[in-house]
Amino acid sequence: MSRKGNCWDNSVMERFFLNLKMERVWQRQYANHDEARCDINQYIVGFYNAVRLHSTLGYLSPIAYEAKLTVKQPISLSEIS
């Protein structure tokens, strides 16, 4: 719940839940609560956090973004005379 007078507190989570519903939940029929829970968990862990392109990461997947950050750059040393 957002603070009084600040409607942007929950905007990130509201967008996440909208994406979850549009991309997964509304596209499927679940037989029971456990099946829905398992499918939503699989979506979050296997797709949303791993494969899906995120605009804030320069349209890279989180895995690709982390790999890009962890590429080891050679350290240049200055020569002291």
Secondary structure, DSSP 8 states (H G I E B T S, - for coil): ---TT-TTTTHHHHHHHHHHHHHTGGG---SSHHHHHHHHHHHIIIIITTTS-BGGGTSB-HHHHHHHHT-----------
